[in-house]
Amino acid sequence: MSVTFVSPALEKFEELDWPVRTDENWRFGSWKEANLSGLETVGAGTIGDLPEPLKGFDRLVFANRDLVSGSSDTAELVEGSFGPTSRLGSSKHAALHAAKSKHTLHVRSGTDLSLELIYFVSGEGLFLPGVVIEAEVGANIRVVKRFISVDDSATVVVTATDVRTAENSKVTCLVTQELNRNSKLIRFSDSTLQASSIAKLAVVHTGAKWVREETYSTVGGLDAKSEILSVALPDTGQEYDQRTFQHHGARNTFSDLLFKNTLFGKATTIFSGLIFVDEGAHGTDAYQTCRNLMMTDECEAHSMPGLEINADDVKCSHGSTSSRVSDEEIFYLMARGITAKDARRLVAQGFSIEAIERLEDEQLETLAIEVVSRKFATIE
Amino acid sequence: MSLTIENLHASVDGNEILKGLNLEIPAGEVHAIMGPNGSGKSTLSKIIAGHDDYEVSEGRVLLDGVDIAKLAVDERSRAGIFLAFQYPAEVPGVSNANFLRAALQARLPEGEEIDAVAFYKNMYAKMDELEMNRKFTSRSVNEGFSGGEKKRNEILQMIMLDPRYCLLDETDSGLDIDALKVVAKGVNSMRSENRGFLVITHYQRLLDYIKPDHVHVMADGQIVKSGGAELALKLEESGYDFLKTA
């Protein structure tokens, strides 16, 4: 008789169900895409063309789960997942990460740190990276995470990042994903902010056929400031589904979310966001904006902004807009000799810039613009 | 060499705005068009630039003898037509420098790249002439600009793009007297025997600074009177009442 050991994490994963049509957290979303049953983790990967290094950044390069080059005194690979939690509908996927992720990159610093993480992704199956970024008191950490497909395989990336900022620290994190069009991305982004700390978390989505992203920010300390930024450029065959939660758990906290989606072809985006202010979190200052620029008549943008306020003396606003490219802007640009195609590209690129500029970091802004430009170059 | 408008009829949403307009602007001359509100002045400039809201049912516009009916807006611009807008559009997120660069790049043969150093040097020199702060290069096109800043920006674009025919649509509106002088100086610096101007205005004041060779009065979609610079002075004095009695 043999006994098979089942880890508690795996047990939990197996207990949970995949999302179904009636899940409120999957409203408008492609819940069928979320069913990853039967998929095994990918094996060793291959390295692609390395992008130009960012000046002043340490660089770690991964080929799937393996660290293939680089080192940093402040980053350590720890066995297993850090165990992300999902509060926005993807508990099954969070449990999958907890059960099957090979290791977590734990980044911790009490001073200035700039770190670039490049993930070359290849092979068919699951890839489950995890990163914990811990800024100690007074630290200033900048992290760039880049997901780049090396082949055309249907890789499913389930990635989790947990950002923790101690008092008076700052974390700026830019994630870019340029996965191939057969891949899927499920991304958890959690942040917990202590007093007087700042977290500026940005993502640029240009690749993958389907993205499900859950961003949860707990602004838990006096005068803490959370900024959540996203630039997404889906086109035909791509669906980006983003769910967010700005949780104000202390007095005088600030959060600002700005998502800019530019939709081409038959693209689909889904945005669902909630600002939640705890009882007693007076003086909260919270904003949530999702703007969709519709480049065709065939694209679809679903937006569900929301507020729940349980404290007095708060300033909160939320809003979502969907608009088309202004004919007058196009006429103006064309009246200067710019072709119709380039005029539309300029307007669309300009639309994304507002969110990118909020990074207030020239190097990261330049990188984000490069990623965006690469996508625009592929749009007819 | 001229920009010639022959028997132009045009309408928008079924309403005829231009009703057989004839006008010739030879290179080297400045022509001013004045006229009451709603006479079709701005429509004329937009039609020449190629705005597709307007339907041209009859007549033609010739650029140095070539009919431009089939040219798209951008092609007309590259062929040498420049419209300085009465209400320039704001283009969020696109810096003035990138915008101008894209406009100049569009004029180069495929595969040829603009010389960035020369571009900035040239742009800064022209901005200095127009007394524009260099910070404008990194600001989004016209976004948050005052009326005067927008008009200077139009003239900056005109100087940088070096067109053969310039259409100035109420460039004086929203300008204080100092800004007006600067803008007029920019326009006058471009006057040459190889370039023609069509200046649309309501007021004689602009023509004190940009001296026209010919002044035309437009009413109900046609040129109804033409004369020299003195016609503008007469209009300033007596208004358009004569149109009612004509």
HADDOCK unambig.tbl for C-alpha pairs under 7 A between the chains (distance, minus, plus):
assign (segid A and resid 328 and name CA) (segid B and resid 89 and name CA) 6.52 0.50 0.50
assign (segid A and resid 329 and name CA) (segid B and resid 89 and name CA) 5.67 0.50 0.50
assign (segid A and resid 329 and name CA) (segid B and resid 90 and name CA) 6.91 0.50 0.50
assign (segid A and resid 329 and name CA) (segid B and resid 91 and name CA) 6.30 0.50 0.50
assign (segid A and resid 332 and name CA) (segid B and resid 89 and name CA) 6.33 0.50 0.50
assign (segid A and resid 334 and name CA) (segid B and resid 73 and name CA) 5.71 0.50 0.50
assign (segid A and resid 334 and name CA) (segid B and resid 74 and name CA) 4.48 0.50 0.50
assign (segid A and resid 335 and name CA) (segid B and resid 49 and name CA) 6.72 0.50 0.50
assign (segid A and resid 335 and name CA) (segid B and resid 73 and name CA) 5.59 0.50 0.50
assign (segid A and resid 335 and name CA) (segid B and resid 74 and name CA) 5.43 0.50 0.50
assign (segid A and resid 335 and name CA) (segid B and resid 77 and name CA) 5.64 0.50 0.50
assign (segid A and resid 336 and name CA) (segid B and resid 74 and name CA) 6.48 0.50 0.50
assign (segid A and resid 336 and name CA) (segid B and resid 77 and name CA) 5.74 0.50 0.50
assign (segid A and resid 336 and name CA) (segid B and resid 103 and name CA) 5.69 0.50 0.50
assign (segid A and resid 337 and name CA) (segid B and resid 74 and name CA) 4.02 0.50 0.50
assign (segid A and resid 337 and name CA) (segid B and resid 75 and name CA) 6.29 0.50 0.50
assign (segid A and resid 337 and name CA) (segid B and resid 77 and name CA) 4.80 0.50 0.50
assign (segid A and resid 337 and name CA) (segid B and resid 78 and name CA) 5.13 0.50 0.50
assign (segid A and resid 337 and name CA) (segid B and resid 103 and name CA) 5.56 0.50 0.50
assign (segid A and resid 337 and name CA) (segid B and resid 106 and name CA) 6.30 0.50 0.50
assign (segid A and resid 338 and name CA) (segid B and resid 74 and name CA) 5.62 0.50 0.50
assign (segid A and resid 338 and name CA) (segid B and resid 102 and name CA) 6.66 0.50 0.50
assign (segid A and resid 338 and name CA) (segid B and resid 103 and name CA) 5.34 0.50 0.50
assign (segid A and resid 338 and name CA) (segid B and resid 106 and name CA) 5.74 0.50 0.50
assign (segid A and resid 339 and name CA) (segid B and resid 74 and name CA) 5.68 0.50 0.50
assign (segid A and resid 346 and name CA) (segid B and resid 94 and name CA) 6.76 0.50 0.50
assign (segid A and resid 347 and name CA) (segid B and resid 91 and name CA) 6.77 0.50 0.50
assign (segid A and resid 350 and name CA) (segid B and resid 92 and name CA) 5.80 0.50 0.50
assign (segid A and resid 350 and name CA) (segid B and resid 93 and name CA) 3.64 0.50 0.50
assign (segid A and resid 350 and name CA) (segid B and resid 94 and name CA) 4.86 0.50 0.50
assign (segid A and resid 351 and name CA) (segid B and resid 92 and name CA) 6.54 0.50 0.50
assign (segid A and resid 351 and name CA) (segid B and resid 93 and name CA) 5.79 0.50 0.50
assign (segid A and resid 353 and name CA) (segid B and resid 93 and name CA) 5.37 0.50 0.50
assign (segid A and resid 354 and name CA) (segid B and resid 93 and name CA) 6.32 0.50 0.50
